[in-house]
Amino acid sequence: MTELGKHVVYQVYPKSFQDSNDDGIGDLPGLIQRLPYLANLGVTMIWLNPIFPSPQNDNGYDISDYTAIDPLFGTMADFEQLVLEAESYQMGIMLDMVFNHTSTAHPWFQKALAGDVKYQDYYYLRPYRENGLEPTNWVSKFGGSAWSRFGETDRAYLHLYDQSQADLNWHNPAVRQELYAILNFWLAKGVRGFRFDVINVIGKAADLVDDDTDNGGKYLYTDTPIVQTYIQEMHAATFGHYSDVITVGELSSTTIDQTATYTNPQNKALSMGFNFHHLKVDYAQGEKWTKLPYDFEALRQLWHGWSQGIMTANGWPAWFWNNHDQPRAVNRFIKKPKYYRIGAKMLAMMVHLNRGTPYIYMGEEIGMLDPNYQGMTDYVDVESQNAYRMLLTKGLTPSEAFAVVQSKARDNSRVPMQWDNSPYAGFSTQQPWLKNGDFDDINVAKDQESADSLYQFYHQLIQLRQKHPVIADGDYTPRYDDVTEVIAFERRLGDVKLLVVTHFGESPVTLSLPDEVVQAGEYLIGNYPKQPLTNELVLRPYESFAIQY
């Protein structure tokens, strides 16, 4: 069984996991208190969203110091204790490295503003055009131009995201060496995982030009050939020297072939890659800030296509339904609240029994849902506030615009972790930085008292991955892709096969099982009480099961 195949990563959004000092913000000592909870779940790696000093304009993805701990979260001593205590539970720590851009408060950018030519070459600075237009017509992913004026000069700096996040010039070898030194600093601290934020957009050209399509420059800077060169150089200079370090790239608008290229072990680049296409099946014409039911057929085709395509090219995917940028998957893919728990188990099985590394986002393992916020004042995230204003300019009414934000806001997943039903959900004794969700019915204490514990179901799935090589390392073949509302696949390793069936519908569906499954199959796990295996099996609403044979 390969080491990579056995990994299960748990994502912690530090501001929202556990507050230990009663300031309403989660911190590292709070996380340390909760390590037994994660160890009992069985995860092998804890991914932390950025914990570095930051003005927090983009919730920590605007970094002003890469080698320190933001006092919001604690001290370097707290971090070192976290690493040691996690190791004692056989868990590693994965840090979130934001290397496409720095905060404009970072000393490099501030020195550039002060006129230091050396640091001005750390960023993309370009003169305004004679007609006063920005250097290119590129659009920020947060809306508006991707250019802002550089101080009091006649030049602009590039920011693909918020204007407080200035893009780094990877063409400059000095920039790359600075970033590699940062990784080696944390490796020496015992960090054994890195998640690289939007890493596939670092390959901008030296000469930036207008985009003559309607894509705002996206395809001029995404997955360009030099990205692979940069990542391979980073691998050779840093984490490639460690056999026990895993890396994952957040790959924006990427392709199957590109993901496989980055993650094929022969290429010595990344261990695995995230893609987001399966989470865009409820976007109208590719636009996030829209509201419509998800497209099941698109989801099925994407799931099969990516699973099989990356396998064929010897790459390795990272699979997830939830993260800090996504609304909760149960709200998106399960139609009726009465099926939320059974549906949560179905979604978990799809990820944890697939080929690739499964990721759990905090609270997913107890079935946390989107909060029922009542107005825009409840939302903190800059992207949601910008989107609401944008939707109003497009002619939506305030209620229509709010409904869209409710369904897609990043804050949906950032609400504090729900530990119990005490005030502020056991996260803090004070008003949290972000309003709590509905925690009376969904919290850790209540789930662990339940005979139908979702946490225990996740624990069982993780144990199965550690026990059965076919789950950790088997190949992937689509099955039943002509059956209504069913996503099914077969995993195979040597002579061992595993059939995984998930039913996304509420109406009964009949599945024809072959004799070898009915007669020799071992029922490993399911989200309903086991029913007898027959050649014609009727699936219940959102039923899922896995049979090894």
C-alpha positions in Angstrom: 0.0 0.0 0.0 1.5 3.3 -1.0 2.0 6.1 1.5 0.3 8.6 -0.7 -2.8 6.4 -1.1 -3.2 6.1 2.7 -3.3 9.8 3.4 -6.5 11.5 4.5 -6.3 15.3 5.0 -8.4 17.4 7.4 -8.7 21.1 6.6 -8.9 23.5 9.5 -9.9 27.1 9.0 -8.0 28.4 12.0 -10.1 31.5 12.7 -13.2 29.3 13.1 -12.0 26.0 14.7 -11.5 26.7 18.4 -10.9 29.9 20.4 -8.8 29.4 23.5 -8.3 33.0 24.7 -11.9 34.4 24.5 -11.4 36.9 21.8 -13.9 35.3 19.3 -11.1 34.2 17.0 -9.8 30.6 16.7 -6.2 30.1 17.4 -3.4 27.5 17.6 -3.7 26.7 21.3 -7.4 26.0 20.6 -6.4 23.6 17.8 -4.0 21.8 20.1 -6.8 21.2 22.5 -8.8 19.5 19.8 -6.0 17.3 18.4 -7.5 14.2 20.1 -10.7 14.8 18.2 -8.8 14.7 14.9 -6.6 11.8 15.9 -9.7 9.7 16.8 -11.2 10.5 13.5 -8.1 8.9 11.9 -6.8 11.7 9.6 -3.1 11.7 8.7 -2.5 15.4 7.9 -4.0 18.7 9.1 -4.1 21.5 6.6 -4.2 25.0 8.1 -5.4 28.0 6.1 -2.8 30.8 6.4 -1.7 31.6 9.9 0.9 34.2 8.9 0.8 38.0 9.7 -1.8 39.6 7.5 -4.0 42.7 7.3 -6.8 40.1 6.8 -8.3 41.9 3.7 -8.7 38.4 2.2 -8.9 36.4 5.4 -5.1 35.7 5.6 -4.5 35.2 1.9 -2.9 38.6 1.9 0.4 37.8 3.7 2.7 40.4 5.1 5.3 38.0 6.6 5.8 34.4 5.5 8.0 33.3 8.4 6.0 34.4 11.4 2.8 33.6 13.2 0.0 36.2 13.2 -0.6 37.2 16.9 -4.3 36.5 16.1 -3.5 32.8 16.2 -0.7 32.6 18.8 3.0 32.5 18.8 5.8 30.5 17.1 6.1 28.5 20.3 2.5 27.6 19.9 3.1 26.5 16.4 6.1 24.4 17.4 4.1 22.7 20.1 1.3 22.0 17.6 3.8 20.3 15.3 5.2 18.1 18.1 1.8 17.2 19.6 0.4 16.4 16.1 3.4 14.1 15.5 2.7 12.3 18.8 -0.7 11.4 17.2 0.9 10.4 13.9 -0.5 13.5 12.2 1.5 16.0 10.1 0.9 19.7 9.6 0.3 21.1 6.2 0.7 24.9 5.7 -1.1 27.0 3.1 1.5 28.9 1.0 0.3 31.9 -1.0 3.1 32.4 -3.5 1.2 34.1 -6.4 1.0 37.3 -4.5 1.9 39.2 -1.3 0.0 41.7 0.7 0.7 45.3 -0.3 1.7 45.6 3.4 4.5 43.2 2.9 8.0 44.7 3.4 8.9 43.8 -0.2 6.0 45.9 -1.6 6.6 48.7 0.8 10.3 48.9 -0.2 9.2 48.9 -3.8 6.8 51.8 -3.1 9.7 53.7 -1.4 11.6 53.6 -4.6 13.9 50.5 -4.1 14.5 49.3 -7.7 15.4 45.8 -6.5 12.0 45.2 -4.9 10.1 46.9 -7.7 11.3 44.0 -9.8 9.6 41.6 -7.3 6.2 42.7 -8.8 4.6 43.3 -12.2 4.8 47.1 -12.6 3.8 48.5 -15.9 3.2 52.1 -17.2 -0.3 53.3 -18.0 -1.0 53.7 -21.6 -1.0 57.1 -23.4 -4.8 57.2 -23.3 -4.8 56.6 -19.5 -6.0 53.0 -19.7 -4.5 50.3 -17.6 -1.5 48.4 -19.0 -3.8 45.5 -20.1 -7.5 44.8 -20.1 -7.2 42.0 -17.6 -10.0 41.6 -15.0 -9.4 40.8 -11.3 -11.0 37.6 -10.1 -12.6 39.7 -7.4 -14.1 42.1 -9.9 -12.9 45.2 -11.6 -9.5 45.8 -13.2 -6.5 43.6 -12.3 -4.4 46.8 -12.2 -4.1 49.5 -9.5 -1.9 52.6 -9.4 1.5 52.1 -7.9 1.7 54.8 -5.3 1.9 58.3 -6.8 3.7 57.0 -10.0 2.5 56.7 -13.6 2.7 52.9 -13.3 0.3 50.3 -12.1 0.8 47.0 -10.3 -0.9 43.7 -11.3 -3.3 42.0 -8.8 -5.3 39.1 -10.1 -7.2 39.1 -6.9 -7.9 41.9 -4.4 -6.0 45.2 -4.9 -4.2 44.5 -1.6 -2.7 41.3 -3.1 0.1 42.3 -5.5 1.2 39.5 -7.9 4.8 38.4 -7.6 7.1 38.4 -10.6 8.3 34.8 -10.8 10.5 35.7 -13.8 12.9 37.3 -11.2 15.2 34.6 -9.8 15.6 36.5 -6.6 11.8 36.2 -6.0 11.9 32.4 -6.5 14.9 32.1 -4.1 13.1 34.1 -1.4 10.1 31.7 -1.7 12.2 28.6 -1.6 13.9 29.9 1.5 10.5 30.3 3.1 9.6 26.7 2.4 12.9 25.5 3.8 12.3 27.5 7.0 9.0 25.7 7.6 10.4 22.3 6.7 13.0 22.8 9.3 10.2 23.5 11.8 8.8 20.0 11.1 6.0 20.9 8.6 5.3 17.9 6.4 2.8 19.3 3.9 2.2 22.3 1.7 -0.9 23.5 -0.1 0.0 26.0 -2.8 -2.7 28.6 -3.4 -3.6 29.2 -7.0 -0.2 27.9 -8.0 -1.0 27.4 -11.7 -1.4 31.2 -12.3 2.2 32.1 -11.4 3.3 31.7 -15.1 2.5 35.2 -16.5 4.5 36.2 -19.5 7.3 38.7 -19.2 5.5 40.9 -21.7 1.8 41.3 -20.7 -0.7 41.9 -23.5 -4.4 42.5 -23.9 -6.8 39.6 -23.9 -8.7 39.7 -27.2 -11.4 37.3 -25.8 -14.0 37.9 -23.1 -12.0 36.0 -20.5 -10.3 38.9 -18.8 -6.8 37.5 -19.4 -7.5 34.2 -17.7 -6.0 32.0 -20.4 -3.0 34.2 -20.8 -1.7 33.4 -17.3 -3.3 30.0 -16.4 -1.3 26.7 -16.8 1.4 28.3 -19.1 4.3 25.9 -19.7 6.7 27.8 -17.4 4.5 26.9 -14.4 5.7 23.3 -14.5 9.3 24.5 -14.8 8.9 26.7 -11.7 7.3 24.0 -9.7 10.0 21.5 -10.6 12.7 24.0 -9.6 10.8 24.5 -6.3 10.6 20.8 -5.7 14.4 20.4 -6.3 15.3 23.2 -4.0 12.9 22.4 -1.1 10.4 19.6 -0.3 11.9 17.2 -2.9 14.6 16.5 -0.3 12.1 14.9 2.1 10.4 11.5 1.5 7.6 12.2 3.9 6.3 15.6 2.6 3.2 15.8 0.5 2.1 18.8 -1.6 -1.1 19.8 -3.2 -1.6 22.5 -5.8 -4.8 24.5 -6.0 -5.3 24.6 -9.8 -7.6 27.3 -11.0 -9.5 26.6 -14.2 -7.1 23.7 -15.0 -7.4 20.6 -17.2 -7.1 16.9 -16.7 -3.8 16.8 -18.7 -2.3 19.7 -16.8 -3.3 18.2 -13.4 -1.7 14.9 -14.4 1.5 16.7 -15.6 1.9 18.5 -12.3 1.3 15.4 -10.2 2.9 12.6 -12.2 5.6 11.5 -9.7 8.1 11.1 -12.6 7.9 14.8 -13.2 9.0 15.7 -9.6 6.6 18.5 -9.1 3.5 18.1 -6.9 2.0 15.2 -5.0 -1.5 16.0 -6.0 -3.8 18.7 -7.4 -7.3 20.1 -6.6 -9.6 20.9 -9.5 -13.0 22.7 -9.0 -14.9 21.7 -12.1 -17.2 19.3 -10.3 -18.2 22.2 -8.0 -19.3 24.5 -10.9 -22.2 22.3 -12.0 -24.6 24.8 -10.4 -23.1 27.8 -12.2 -25.2 29.3 -15.0 -23.0 29.6 -18.1 -19.9 29.3 -15.9 -20.9 32.2 -13.7 -20.5 31.6 -9.9 -22.9 34.3 -8.7 -26.0 32.6 -10.1 -28.5 30.3 -8.5 -29.9 27.2 -10.2 -30.1 23.5 -9.4 -27.0 21.5 -10.1 -26.6 19.6 -13.4 -26.4 15.9 -12.5 -25.2 14.7 -15.9 -22.4 17.3 -15.9 -21.4 16.2 -12.5 -21.3 12.5 -13.5 -19.3 13.2 -16.7 -16.8 15.3 -14.8 -16.4 12.8 -12.0 -15.7 9.9 -14.3 -13.7 12.0 -16.8 -11.3 13.4 -14.2 -11.0 10.2 -12.2 -10.2 8.1 -15.2 -8.2 10.7 -17.1 -5.8 11.6 -14.3 -5.3 7.8 -13.6 -4.5 7.1 -17.3 -1.8 9.8 -17.3 -0.3 8.6 -13.9 -1.3 11.7 -12.0 -2.9 11.9 -8.6 -6.0 13.9 -7.7 -7.1 15.5 -4.4 -10.9 15.0 -3.9 -13.2 17.1 -1.8 -16.7 18.5 -1.7 -16.1 21.3 0.9 -13.5 23.8 1.6 -13.1 27.4 2.9 -14.2 28.9 -0.5 -17.2 26.7 -1.1 -20.8 26.6 0.3 -21.6 23.3 2.1 -22.0 20.5 -0.4 -25.0 19.0 1.4 -27.0 22.2 0.7 -25.9 22.1 -2.9 -26.4 18.4 -3.8 -29.1 17.0 -1.5 -32.5 18.3 -2.4 -34.6 17.9 0.8 -33.5 18.5 4.4 -34.9 15.1 5.5 -32.2 13.4 3.5 -29.3 15.6 4.6 -27.6 13.1 6.8 -28.1 10.1 4.5 -26.9 12.4 1.6 -23.9 13.5 3.6 -22.8 9.9 3.9 -23.3 9.3 0.2 -21.1 12.3 -0.6 -18.4 11.1 1.8 -18.3 7.7 0.2 -17.7 9.2 -3.3 -14.6 11.0 -2.0 -13.2 8.5 0.4 -13.6 5.4 -1.8 -12.3 7.1 -5.0 -8.8 7.0 -6.4 -6.9 9.9 -4.9 -6.4 11.6 -1.6 -9.6 12.5 0.3 -10.0 15.9 2.0 -12.4 16.6 4.9 -13.3 20.2 5.7 -14.0 21.0 9.3 -17.5 20.3 10.3 -18.2 18.2 7.3 -17.8 15.1 9.5 -20.8 16.2 11.6 -23.0 17.4 8.8 -22.6 21.2 9.2 -24.8 23.2 6.8 -24.8 26.7 5.4 -25.9 29.3 8.0 -29.3 30.8 7.7 -28.1 34.4 7.6 -30.7 37.1 7.2 -28.9 40.0 5.6 -25.6 41.2 4.0 -24.4 42.6 7.3 -23.9 39.0 8.5 -21.3 38.4 5.8 -17.7 39.4 6.3 -16.0 38.1 3.1 -14.9 40.8 0.6 -15.9 38.6 -2.4 -19.5 38.3 -1.2 -19.8 42.0 -0.6 -18.4 42.8 -4.0 -20.7 40.2 -5.6 -23.8 41.6 -4.0 -23.0 45.1 -5.3 -22.3 43.6 -8.8 -25.6 41.7 -8.8 -27.5 44.9 -8.0 -25.8 46.7 -10.9 -27.0 43.9 -13.1 -30.6 44.7 -12.2 -31.3 42.1 -9.6 -33.5 43.2 -6.7 -31.9 43.2 -3.2 -33.8 40.1 -2.3 -32.7 38.3 -5.5 -29.1 39.4 -5.1 -29.1 38.3 -1.4 -30.5 34.8 -2.4 -27.6 34.3 -4.8 -25.0 35.3 -2.2 -26.7 33.0 0.4 -26.2 30.1 -2.0 -22.6 30.7 -3.0 -20.9 32.8 -0.3 -17.5 31.7 1.0 -18.6 32.6 4.5 -21.0 29.7 4.4 -18.1 27.3 5.2 -16.3 29.7 7.5 -18.8 29.9 10.4 -17.3 28.7 13.7 -17.0 25.0 14.3 -20.1 23.6 16.2 -18.8 21.7 19.2 -21.9 21.7 21.4 -25.2 23.7 22.0 -23.7 26.0 24.6 -23.6 29.8 23.7 -21.4 30.3 20.6 -21.4 26.5 19.9 -18.5 25.8 22.3 -16.2 27.6 19.9 -15.8 30.6 22.2 -17.3 32.3 25.2 -17.5 35.6 23.2 -19.2 36.7 20.1 -17.2 35.1 17.2 -15.6 37.1 14.4 -18.3 35.6 12.1 -21.8 34.9 13.2 -22.5 31.3 14.3 -24.6 28.9 12.2 -27.5 26.9 13.5 -25.8 24.7 16.0 -28.6 23.5 18.3 -29.3 20.4 16.2 -25.9 19.9 14.5 -22.9 19.8 16.8 -20.1 17.4 17.8 -21.5 16.5 21.2 -24.9 15.6 19.8 -23.4 13.6 16.9 -21.2 11.6 19.1 -24.1 10.7 21.3 -26.1 9.5 18.3 -26.4 5.8 17.3 -26.2 7.2 13.7 -23.0 9.2 14.2 -21.8 10.9 11.0 -18.3 11.3 12.7 -18.1 7.5 13.2 -19.1 6.9 9.6 -16.2 9.1 8.4 -13.9 7.2 10.9 -15.1 3.9 9.3 -14.3 5.2 5.8 -10.8 6.3 6.9 -10.2 2.9 8.5 -11.3 1.1 5.3 -8.7 3.2 3.3 -6.0 2.1 5.7 -7.1 -1.5 5.6 -7.9 -2.2 2.0 -5.1 -1.6 -0.6 -7.8 -1.6 -3.4 -9.1 1.7 -1.9 -5.7 3.3 -1.4 -4.2 2.2 -4.7 -6.7 0.6 -7.0 -7.5 1.9 -10.5 -10.8 3.4 -11.6 -13.5 2.3 -14.1 -16.9 4.0 -14.5 -19.9 1.7 -14.0 -23.7 2.1 -14.6 -23.1 5.4 -16.4 -26.5 4.9 -18.2 -28.5 4.6 -15.0 -30.5 7.6 -14.0 -29.0 9.6 -11.2 -26.3 7.1 -10.3 -22.6 7.7 -10.1 -20.8 4.3 -9.7 -17.3 3.1 -10.2 -15.2 0.0 -9.9 -11.8 0.1 -8.2 -9.4 -2.8 -9.0 -6.0 -3.9 -7.7 -4.8 -7.2 -8.9 -7.6 -9.7 -8.5 -9.5 -7.6 -5.9 -12.4 -5.4 -7.1 -14.5 -2.8 -5.3 -17.9 -1.6 -6.6 -19.0 1.8 -5.3 -22.5 2.9 -6.0 -24.0 6.3 -5.2 -27.6 7.3 -6.0 -28.2 11.1 -6.3 -32.0 10.7 -6.7 -35.0 10.4 -4.5 -37.1 8.1 -6.8 -36.4 4.4 -6.7 -33.9 3.1 -9.3 -33.2 -0.6 -10.1 -29.6 -1.7 -10.5 -28.6 -4.9 -12.1 -25.8 -6.5 -10.1 -23.7 -9.3 -11.7 -23.6 -12.8 -10.2 -20.0 -12.3 -9.0 -21.1 -9.3 -6.8 -24.2 -11.0 -5.5 -22.6 -14.4 -4.7 -19.1 -13.4 -3.7 -19.4 -9.8 -2.6 -18.5 -8.5 0.8 -20.6 -5.5 1.8 -18.0 -3.1 3.3 -20.1 0.0 4.0 -23.3 1.8 3.2 -25.5 4.6 4.3 -28.6 2.5 4.9 -29.0 -0.7 6.8 -27.7 -3.4 4.5 -30.3 -5.0 2.3 -29.9 -8.5 0.7 -27.8 -8.4 -2.4 -29.9 -9.5 -5.4 -29.4 -9.3 -9.2 -32.0 -6.6 -9.3 -31.4 -4.2 -6.5 -33.8 -1.3 -5.9 -31.9 1.8 -4.6 -33.5 4.0 -1.9 -33.2 7.8 -1.9 -29.5 8.8 -1.9 -28.5 5.2 -1.2 -24.8 4.4 -1.4 -22.8 1.2 -0.7 -19.4 -0.4 -1.4 -19.0 -4.1 -2.2 -15.6 -5.8 -2.4 -15.4 -9.0 -4.5 
